[in-house]
């Protein structure tokens, strides 16, 4: 169980940090007058995946959901 917790935590951290990085990069690019829709969408997709990971981990923790 400890290995799964560590892997889930590391995966969550990577997904969240990538999402924040891509959103920040898109905002900087937009401030320079360029279009950054793809980067912004990718950032939100990473944050969405991090949220889905949290929901899946909660599903695994709570036995009433099984």
N, C-alpha and C positions, 0 to 999 in steps of 0.2 A: 504494500500500500504506500510506503514511503517513496518508492521510485516513481509511482504514478503521480503522486502529489508534486514531486519535484519537476517532473516532465510537464505537467499541466501548468505549473507556475511559470516555468521558463517559456513555454509556448505562449502563454497569455502575455507575458512581458514583451516578448518579441513582436507579437501581433500589435499590441497597443503602441509600442514605441515606433514601429514602422508606420502605423496609421497617423500618429502625431507628426512624424517626420514628413510624410507625403502631404499632409494638409498644410503644414507650415511652409513647405516648399511651394505649394500651389498658391498660397496667399502672397508670398514674396514675388512670385512670377506675375501674379495678377496686378500687384502694385507697380510693377515695371511696365505695365501696359500690354502684356502678352496674355494669350489664352492658356489656361491650365486646367481644362475640364477633366482630362484623363487622369492627371495626377491627383486632383481633388477627389474624383470618383474612386480611385484606387485607395486613397487614404481612408475614405468612409467605409470602403469594403473591408479593409483590415480591421477597423474598429468594430464593424458588424460581426466579423468572424470572432473577435475577442469576446464580444457579448454572447455569441452562440456557444463558445467554449465554456463560459461561466454557467450558462443555463444547462449545458450537458453535464458539467461537473455537479451541479446541484441535483440533477436528475439521478446521478449515480449515488449521491450521498443519502438522499431521502428514500427509505425503502417503501414508503407508501405509494410512490410513483410507479413502482414496478408491477 
